[in-house]
């Protein structure tokens, strides 16, 4: 069958987007594995479906490139907000459903989108993780997706650019402490409001150019543990900078992610549903 698609990027995280309000796509797991292949498909970190919602303007459903359910994706959330606006489904300010939660988004200009996320309900700081003979000092925050955060300065890593993210990230991603695995973020503090971050993403099973929920987890940890001052700039591997604002003020607390969301191309995919 023929499926219309949009390829988008959110600060380097790339996605194949489908308007599935008709319910035409029946097997998104197989579709994700097929279309995300960078040699035999279109190539992407994952797929995102726009579906109908009874709770918000629309529903976001995200699958990683290996076909696993992705839960929430921050950069993907900004991309789907941009696409829904471009398709005329919503105004500049909108609400959408994803993984059982409601998210707010706003189109700021022709390129940038701001996404508000629910305050994380689970955080665990100063978590010692043993790998072989070494113990890593880590922190864990669930921002709609599970994220481990490791500061280079706390783990005797001199240069974040020299980390073999795919090797070390994979070992930590599958650490037995995490029943369902975790994403892994390596963070260096540049100054009082800027960090550099590199991320190993589960489901993609490798380093990605950017990670939205990882940026949020890294900033929350940087503010809570290292005393950084929001608004925090996150320098990603793509070269783009994401902005995260986090205020932990009880019921008045909030966190949002801001950055670019771009449509790269659109087309028709020939896909044979199994």
WODAKA-V196033 format. One record per residue. RES is the residue in one small letter. OMEGA is omega in degrees with one decimal (none if undefined). Layout:
# WODAKA-V196033
res=<RES;RES>
omega=<OMEGA;OMEGA>
This chain:
# WODAKA-V196033
res=<x;x;x;x;x;x;x;x;x;x;x;x;x;x;x;x;x;x;x;x;x;x;x;x;x;x;x;x;x;x;x;x;x;x;x;x;x;x;x;x;x;x;x;x;x;x;x;x;x;x;x;x;x;x;x;x;x;x;x;x;x;x;x;x;x;x;x;x;x;x;x;x;x;x;x;x;x;x;x;x;x;x;x;x;x;x;x;x;x;x;x;x;x;x;x;x;x;x;x;x;x;x;x;x;x;x;x;x;x;x;x;x;x;x;x;x;x;x;x;x;x;x;x;x;x;x;x;x;x;x;x;x;x;x;x;x;x;x;x;x;x;x;x;x;x;x;x;x;x;x;x;x;x;x;x;x;x;x;x;x;x;x;x;x;x;x;x;x;x;x;x;x;x;x;x;x;x;x;x;x;x;x;x;x;x;x;x;x;x;x;x;x;x;x;x;x;x;x;x;x;x;x;x;x;x;x;x;x;x;x;x;x;x;x;x;x;x;x;x;x;x;x;x;x;x;x;x;x;x;x;x;x;x;x;x;x;x;x;x;x;x;x;x;x;x;x;x;x;x;x;x;x;x;x;x;x;x;x;x;x;x;x;x;x;x;x;x;x;x;x;x;x;x;x>
omega=<179.0;178.9;174.8;-179.3;173.0;172.3;-177.2;173.6;174.5;-179.3;178.9;169.3;-178.3;-173.1;169.1;-172.4;177.9;170.8;-175.2;178.7;177.8;-178.0;-176.9;-179.1;-175.4;-176.2;-177.5;179.4;179.1;179.3;-179.8;-179.4;-177.8;-170.9;-178.1;178.3;-173.8;177.8;-177.5;177.2;177.2;178.8;179.6;174.9;-179.1;175.0;177.6;179.5;167.2;179.0;-179.7;177.4;174.8;-174.7;-175.2;-178.6;177.4;179.6;176.5;176.4;-171.3;174.8;177.3;-177.3;177.7;178.4;179.7;178.4;-172.2;-175.8;178.7;176.7;-175.5;178.5;175.7;177.2;177.9;178.6;-177.8;175.3;179.1;-179.0;179.4;177.5;-179.7;179.9;178.7;-177.9;-174.7;170.5;-178.1;175.8;-173.8;171.5;175.2;-178.6;176.1;176.1;175.4;179.5;179.0;-179.7;174.8;178.0;179.2;173.9;-175.9;178.3;-174.9;-175.1;-169.3;-179.5;176.9;-179.5;174.0;179.0;173.4;176.3;-178.2;-179.2;179.6;176.0;175.8;-177.7;177.3;-178.3;178.2;-179.8;-178.3;173.2;-175.6;-179.7;-174.5;175.2;178.3;174.7;-173.0;179.0;-177.3;176.7;175.0;-178.3;-172.3;170.6;-176.7;-178.0;171.8;-179.8;177.4;175.5;-178.5;-176.1;-179.4;-174.1;175.3;175.5;-173.3;-172.9;-178.8;-178.3;-178.3;179.1;170.1;-173.2;-177.8;-179.2;-178.7;179.1;-179.4;179.5;178.9;179.2;-178.7;-180.0;-176.6;177.9;-176.5;-174.5;-177.9;-179.2;-178.5;167.7;-175.9;-178.9;173.8;-171.5;169.9;177.5;-179.7;174.1;-170.6;179.2;-178.6;174.7;170.3;-175.4;171.5;-171.0;166.7;-176.9;173.9;-177.9;169.2;179.8;176.3;177.2;174.6;-176.5;177.8;176.0;-176.5;180.0;175.3;176.7;179.5;178.6;-178.7;178.9;177.5;179.8;179.9;179.3;-175.2;-172.8;-173.3;175.2;176.6;-176.7;175.2;5.5;-176.4;177.1;179.5;178.6;-174.8;-179.3;178.3;-175.7;177.6;179.6;173.9;177.3;177.1;174.9;-176.7;177.0;-179.0;-175.9;178.7;-178.2;178.6;179.6;178.6;173.2;174.9;-178.9;-176.1;178.2;-175.2;172.9;-171.8;170.6;-179.2;-179.5;172.6;-178.4;177.8;-178.3;173.0;-173.1;179.3;-179.3;-177.5;none>
